[in-house]
Amino acid sequence: MVGNAVTFARIGMSCEPVIVEADLKRGLPGIAVTGMLSQEAKEAKERITPAITNSGFDFPAKKITINFSPAETPKMGTHYDLAMAVSILRNQENLNISPNTAFFGELGLSGDVKWVRGLLPLAVEAWKHGFEKIYIPYENRHELFCIPQDKVVPIRHLSDVTEKLQIEDEGNAQNIVSEMKSVIGDFGDIKGQDDLIFYFLTAAAGNHHMLVVGPPGTGKTMCASRLPGIMPDLTPEEVIDVNMIYSIASQSPSHNQWIFNRPFRAPHSSSSMRALIGGGPKIMPGEISLAHKGILFLDEFLEFHTDVLQALRTVLERKEVFLSMRNGTSIYPADFLLIAAANPCPCGYYETEGICRCAMHDVIRYRRKLQNPLTDRIDIQIQTDCVKYRTLNTYSKYSSSEMKLLVEHLRKKQFIRFTGENFNLNSDIPADKIRQYCPMTFEAERLLEKIMDEQILSARGCHKLLRLARTLSDFEDEEVINKSNIERASQMRCLDINY
């Protein structure tokens, strides 16, 4: 007789169903497992034996063969334990469980069903496949806020499966979820940098990547840390996508927390390629995926390793990262807004009102890093200078609440403009649609031609400038880009002109 149970395998964000089959035959007692399992999945056979006996069931003294189908799918993780135990018990017990049921959970030796990492994408895929009941560890219940609660069965112990005990005494996931908030300052706190604040406002409105070059203490980091406060709220679909990534990256249960705010990730400049891009034996997401639908802030931009920065080039355009490792391949989403901050020289004061103490050859070598294929893909490239004392006592004309309303208004205008397209932001206009969505006046076109001829802009730089001018014209509620929009957009790409 063969007993079976259904679970799902996950590699990165990709999930597919797996049928766990248990065959019991006369012979020398023991368990053999087949089906391309990782080491932790193979060790499940040592956990399920005491888990079954300590849960009050009789473990069969027979030769047991457990097969995971399809066998060619790599199976990593410990969430297969519960399905393996259920497949064995179906040979022993009269389990009244619907075949349209999925099982996820790691088993302790006493039969406890323990928390597992990365459950949300697994459960969401099971829900999309039409499974009526999804058995999960009780500690993971807070993750499944997006799934109808009548389909989720959180359990604490293996014996709860046979008794069909759905824990209700502590409330369902909807009652325990709370929004994870971070402390975000107000742009109104920043004095003397109204121009810099407007650049950040433009970046948020059109989702334009931005690089700020300037001396220390000019508000680069302060502005970047306040940027999440003016970004539009996540849509319900984006909330699920973001939390699936964080479910995979989590290392321990995080009770009562779901992410509803746009992520803000600020990795240190010493971060490795794996930390930023992702990878490793378990193909984990990196910082660029953890910043999905949010902001990736790279402070001390030029202190990052060159190979790490150059790995971002294709990610910025594809908005996803493809990881090919020894254990398999995976594609993680990486649709983020890049904000980078850098000093103009090693000491930070070259060509500013401060005193530069760097040797010229050090300055030349340092500034050479600003001219590379990655910075060419950054829409806004601006320079800032030291703040004057008298401006510190002035009030900023910006506040985060007003800026957020303006950003939401401008983005709504873009959504309407791009109705029917597979993009909805100015920064995403493809090259073949530039002429259609970025019409110019005669004077604006002549100026752009002059800028390209004199500054030797690349074709990519020209398109970046036009997308940026499109956003600037939206501030003026104009559908046609005028000469002043081109002028200001060119001033916001200083690396093309001044370096």
C-alpha positions in Angstrom: 0.0 0.0 0.0 1.2 3.5 -0.9 0.3 6.6 1.2 0.9 10.0 -0.2 0.9 13.7 0.8 1.4 16.9 -1.2 3.9 19.7 -0.5 5.8 22.1 -2.6 9.4 22.6 -3.5 11.0 26.1 -3.7 14.1 27.3 -5.4 14.3 31.0 -4.9 10.9 32.4 -5.8 9.9 29.5 -8.0 7.6 26.9 -6.4 6.2 23.7 -7.8 4.1 20.8 -6.3 5.8 17.7 -5.0 4.0 14.4 -4.2 5.6 12.5 -1.3 4.9 8.8 -1.6 5.5 6.2 1.2 5.6 2.5 0.4 5.6 0.0 3.3 6.9 -3.6 2.7 8.0 -6.5 4.7 11.7 -6.5 5.3 14.4 -5.2 7.5 13.0 -2.0 9.2 14.5 1.2 7.8 13.7 4.2 5.8 15.1 5.0 2.3 14.4 8.3 0.6 14.7 9.1 -3.1 14.1 12.2 -5.2 17.1 14.6 -5.4 17.0 15.9 -1.8 19.4 18.3 -0.1 21.2 17.2 3.1 18.7 18.8 5.5 15.8 17.1 3.6 17.6 13.7 3.7 18.0 14.1 7.5 14.2 14.2 7.8 14.0 10.4 8.0 15.9 10.6 11.3 13.4 13.2 12.7 10.1 11.7 11.6 10.7 8.3 13.4 10.8 9.7 17.0 8.3 12.4 16.0 5.7 9.8 15.0 6.2 7.5 18.1 6.3 10.5 20.5 3.0 11.7 19.1 1.2 8.5 20.2 1.3 6.6 16.9 2.8 3.2 16.2 5.7 3.4 13.9 5.6 0.6 11.4 8.4 -2.0 11.8 8.7 -2.4 8.0 10.9 -1.4 5.2 9.8 2.1 4.2 10.6 3.7 0.9 9.8 7.4 0.5 9.9 9.0 -2.9 9.6 12.7 -3.9 8.0 13.2 -7.3 9.0 14.7 -9.6 12.5 13.3 -8.8 14.4 15.8 -11.0 13.3 18.8 -9.0 15.9 19.9 -6.4 14.4 19.8 -2.9 15.9 22.0 -0.3 14.7 22.9 3.2 13.0 21.2 6.2 9.4 21.9 5.4 9.0 18.4 3.8 9.0 16.7 7.3 5.3 17.0 7.8 4.3 15.6 4.4 6.7 12.7 4.9 5.1 11.8 8.3 1.6 12.1 6.9 2.4 9.9 4.0 3.6 7.2 6.4 0.6 7.6 8.8 -1.8 7.2 5.9 -0.6 3.6 5.6 -1.2 3.1 9.4 -4.1 5.3 10.4 -7.6 6.1 9.1 -6.9 9.7 8.3 -9.9 11.7 7.2 -8.0 14.3 5.3 -9.0 15.6 1.9 -6.6 14.7 -0.9 -6.7 18.4 -1.9 -4.5 19.3 1.1 -0.9 20.6 1.2 1.5 20.1 4.2 4.4 22.3 5.3 6.4 22.1 8.5 9.6 20.9 10.2 9.1 18.2 12.9 10.9 18.1 16.2 11.7 14.8 17.9 8.7 15.2 20.2 6.3 15.8 17.3 6.2 19.6 17.5 5.7 21.3 14.2 8.3 24.0 14.0 8.7 27.3 12.1 10.1 27.1 8.6 11.8 29.8 6.5 10.2 30.9 3.2 6.7 29.6 3.8 4.8 32.5 2.3 5.7 31.8 -1.4 5.0 28.1 -0.9 1.6 28.6 0.7 0.6 31.2 -1.9 1.5 28.8 -4.7 -0.5 26.1 -3.0 -3.5 28.5 -2.8 -3.1 29.3 -6.5 -3.1 25.6 -7.3 -6.6 25.3 -5.7 -5.7 23.4 -2.5 -8.6 23.7 0.0 -6.5 23.1 3.2 -3.0 24.2 3.8 -1.4 22.8 7.0 1.4 25.1 8.3 3.4 25.5 11.6 1.6 27.6 14.1 4.5 30.0 14.3 4.2 30.8 10.6 0.5 31.7 10.8 1.2 35.5 10.8 2.8 35.2 7.3 -0.3 34.0 5.6 -2.3 37.3 6.0 -3.1 37.3 2.2 -4.6 33.8 2.0 -8.3 33.2 3.0 -8.2 32.0 6.6 -10.6 29.1 6.0 -7.9 27.4 3.9 -5.1 27.8 6.5 -4.7 25.2 9.3 -2.0 26.3 11.7 -0.9 23.3 13.9 1.5 23.0 16.9 1.9 19.2 17.0 1.8 16.3 14.6 -1.2 14.8 16.5 -3.2 17.9 15.5 -3.2 16.7 11.9 -5.1 13.5 12.7 -7.6 15.3 15.0 -8.0 18.2 12.4 -7.5 20.8 15.1 -7.5 24.3 13.7 -6.2 26.6 16.4 -8.6 29.4 17.0 -8.1 30.4 20.6 -5.5 33.0 19.9 -7.2 34.5 16.8 -6.5 34.2 13.1 -3.7 35.9 11.1 -5.9 39.0 10.4 -6.1 39.7 14.1 -2.4 39.4 14.9 -0.9 41.2 11.9 0.6 44.6 12.6 2.4 46.9 10.3 6.2 47.1 10.6 7.0 50.8 10.7 10.3 52.6 10.6 11.2 56.0 11.9 11.2 58.4 8.9 12.0 62.1 9.3 10.4 65.0 7.5 12.0 66.9 4.6 10.9 70.1 6.4 13.7 69.4 8.8 16.4 70.0 6.1 17.5 73.6 5.9 19.2 75.4 3.1 19.0 72.6 0.5 15.7 73.3 -1.4 17.3 72.5 -4.7 18.5 69.1 -3.4 15.1 68.4 -2.0 13.5 69.1 -5.4 15.9 66.6 -7.1 14.7 63.9 -4.6 11.1 64.9 -5.3 11.7 64.5 -9.0 13.3 61.1 -8.4 10.3 59.9 -6.5 7.8 61.3 -9.0 9.2 59.6 -12.0 11.1 56.8 -10.2 14.4 58.1 -11.6 17.7 56.6 -10.2 19.8 59.4 -8.7 23.5 60.0 -7.9 24.4 62.9 -5.5 28.0 64.1 -5.5 29.0 66.5 -2.7 31.1 67.2 0.4 30.2 65.6 3.8 27.4 67.2 5.8 25.4 68.6 2.9 22.2 66.5 3.5 22.8 63.6 1.1 22.1 60.9 3.7 19.4 62.9 5.4 17.4 63.4 2.2 17.8 59.7 1.2 16.6 58.5 4.6 13.5 60.7 4.3 12.6 59.5 0.7 10.4 56.6 1.8 8.1 59.1 3.5 7.1 60.7 0.1 6.9 57.5 -1.9 3.4 56.1 -2.8 2.0 53.3 -0.6 2.5 49.8 -1.8 -0.4 48.2 -3.7 -1.9 44.9 -2.3 0.0 42.9 -5.0 3.3 44.7 -4.2 2.8 44.0 -0.4 2.6 40.2 -1.2 5.6 40.3 -3.5 7.7 42.2 -0.9 6.7 39.9 2.0 7.4 36.7 0.0 11.0 37.9 -0.5 11.4 38.7 3.2 9.8 35.4 4.1 12.6 33.7 2.1 15.3 35.8 3.7 14.1 35.5 7.3 16.2 33.5 9.7 13.7 33.2 12.6 10.0 33.7 13.4 9.1 37.4 13.3 5.8 37.5 15.2 3.0 40.0 14.3 5.0 41.8 11.6 4.1 42.3 8.0 5.8 44.9 5.8 3.4 47.5 4.4 5.9 50.3 3.9 8.3 50.5 0.9 11.6 48.9 1.9 14.7 51.0 2.5 17.9 49.1 2.3 21.3 50.8 2.9 24.1 48.2 2.6 27.6 49.1 3.8 30.2 49.9 1.2 32.2 46.8 2.3 29.3 44.5 1.3 30.3 41.5 -0.9 28.9 40.6 -4.3 26.8 37.8 -2.6 25.4 40.2 0.0 24.3 42.7 -2.6 23.2 40.5 -5.5 22.3 37.3 -3.7 23.2 33.7 -4.0 24.9 31.1 -1.8 24.1 27.4 -1.2 20.4 28.1 -0.6 20.2 30.8 -3.3 19.1 33.5 -1.0 18.0 37.0 -2.1 20.5 39.9 -1.8 20.0 43.5 -0.9 18.8 44.5 -4.3 15.9 42.0 -4.0 15.2 43.0 -0.4 14.8 46.6 -1.8 12.2 45.4 -4.3 9.5 48.1 -4.8 11.5 50.3 -2.4 14.7 52.2 -2.2 18.3 50.9 -2.4 20.6 53.6 -0.9 24.3 53.2 -1.6 26.1 55.7 0.6 29.9 56.2 -0.1 29.1 54.9 -3.6 32.6 55.0 -4.9 33.9 53.0 -1.9 32.0 49.9 -3.1 34.1 47.3 -5.0 34.0 47.9 -8.7 32.8 44.4 -9.6 29.9 44.8 -7.1 28.7 48.0 -8.7 29.1 46.8 -12.2 26.9 43.8 -11.4 24.0 46.3 -11.0 24.1 47.4 -14.6 21.8 44.8 -16.1 19.7 44.7 -13.0 18.7 48.3 -13.3 17.3 47.7 -16.8 15.9 44.2 -16.4 14.5 44.8 -12.9 15.3 41.3 -11.9 18.4 39.2 -11.0 19.1 35.8 -12.4 21.2 33.6 -10.1 22.8 30.4 -11.4 24.4 28.4 -8.6 25.5 24.8 -8.1 22.2 23.9 -6.4 20.0 25.4 -9.1 18.9 28.6 -10.7 16.5 31.3 -9.6 15.1 34.6 -10.6 14.4 37.2 -7.9 12.6 40.5 -8.6 14.7 43.6 -8.2 12.6 46.6 -9.1 14.0 49.3 -6.8 14.8 53.0 -6.9 18.6 53.5 -6.7 19.9 56.4 -4.7 23.7 56.8 -4.5 25.8 59.4 -2.6 29.5 60.0 -3.2 32.2 62.5 -2.3 34.0 64.4 -5.1 37.4 63.2 -3.8 38.8 61.0 -1.0 38.6 63.8 1.6 35.3 65.1 0.2 36.1 68.8 -0.6 37.6 69.0 -4.1 36.1 71.9 -6.1 33.9 72.9 -3.1 34.2 75.8 -0.7 36.0 73.5 1.7 39.8 72.9 1.7 40.8 69.8 -0.2 43.8 67.9 1.2 44.1 65.3 -1.6 47.0 65.0 -4.0 45.9 65.6 -7.6 46.7 62.1 -8.8 44.4 60.8 -6.0 41.6 63.1 -7.1 42.0 62.0 -10.7 42.0 58.3 -9.8 39.0 58.8 -7.5 36.9 60.8 -10.0 37.6 58.4 -12.8 35.3 56.0 -10.9 32.4 58.3 -11.7 32.7 57.7 -15.4 31.6 54.1 -15.9 28.7 52.2 -17.5 26.7 52.1 -14.3 26.6 55.9 -13.7 25.5 56.3 -17.4 22.4 54.3 -16.4 21.6 56.7 -13.6 19.0 59.3 -14.6 19.7 62.2 -12.2 23.4 63.1 -11.6 23.7 66.2 -9.5 26.3 68.1 -7.5 25.7 69.8 -4.2 27.9 72.2 -2.1 28.4 73.2 1.5 25.4 74.7 3.3 25.7 78.4 4.3 25.3 79.4 7.9 22.5 81.9 7.2 20.4 79.3 5.5 20.3 77.1 8.6 17.8 79.4 10.3 15.4 79.5 7.3 12.3 77.4 6.9 12.1 74.8 4.1 9.4 75.3 1.6 8.9 71.5 1.5 7.2 69.1 3.8 7.0 65.3 3.4 3.2 65.2 3.6 2.8 67.8 0.8 5.5 66.2 -1.3 3.9 62.8 -1.0 0.5 64.2 -2.2 2.3 65.7 -5.2 4.2 62.5 -6.0 0.9 60.5 -5.9 -0.7 63.1 -8.2 2.1 62.9 -10.7 2.2 59.1 -10.7 -1.5 58.9 -11.2 -1.0 61.2 -14.2 1.6 58.8 -15.6 -0.6 55.7 -15.0 -3.4 57.4 -17.1 -0.9 58.4 -19.8 0.5 54.9 -20.1 -2.9 53.0 -20.0 -2.6 49.9 -22.1 1.2 49.8 -22.0 3.3 47.3 -20.0 4.9 50.2 -18.1 3.4 53.0 -16.0 6.3 55.4 -15.1 8.3 57.9 -17.0 11.6 56.3 -16.2 10.4 53.0 -17.8 9.5 54.4 -21.2 11.2 52.1 -23.7 13.4 53.5 -26.5 10.9 52.8 -29.2 8.2 54.8 -27.4 10.3 57.8 -26.6 9.1 59.8 -29.6 5.5 59.0 -28.8 5.5 59.9 -25.1 8.1 62.6 -25.1 7.0 65.2 -27.8 9.0 68.4 -27.9 8.6 71.9 -29.1 10.8 73.0 -32.0 13.1 75.0 -29.6 13.4 72.1 -27.2 14.5 69.7 -30.0 17.1 72.2 -31.4 18.5 72.6 -27.9 18.7 68.8 -27.4 20.5 68.5 -30.7 23.0 71.1 -29.6 23.6 69.4 -26.3 24.2 66.0 -27.9 26.6 67.5 -30.4 28.6 69.5 -27.9 28.5 67.2 -24.9 28.8 64.0 -26.9 25.9 62.3 -25.1 25.3 58.6 -25.7 22.0 57.4 -27.1 21.2 56.1 -23.7 22.1 59.4 -22.1 19.8 61.2 -24.6 16.9 58.9 -23.7 17.5 59.4 -20.0 17.5 63.1 -20.5 14.2 63.0 -22.3 12.5 60.8 -19.7 13.7 63.2 -17.0 12.4 66.2 -19.1 9.0 64.3 -19.3 8.8 64.3 -15.5 9.8 67.9 -15.3 7.1 68.9 -17.7 4.5 66.9 -15.6 5.3 69.3 -12.7 4.2 72.1 -15.0 1.1 70.1 -16.2 2.3 70.3 -19.8 2.1 67.4 -22.2 4.7 68.8 -24.6 8.3 69.2 -23.4 9.6 72.7 -23.7 13.0 74.3 -23.9 13.2 75.0 -20.2 12.5 71.4 -19.4 15.4 70.3 -21.6 17.7 72.9 -20.0 16.9 71.8 -16.5 17.1 68.1 -17.3 20.6 68.7 -18.8 21.6 70.5 -15.6 20.6 67.4 -13.7 23.0 65.2 -15.5 26.3 66.8 -14.5 28.5 63.7 -15.3 27.6 64.0 -19.0 28.5 67.7 -19.1 31.1 68.5 -16.4 33.3 65.4 -16.2 
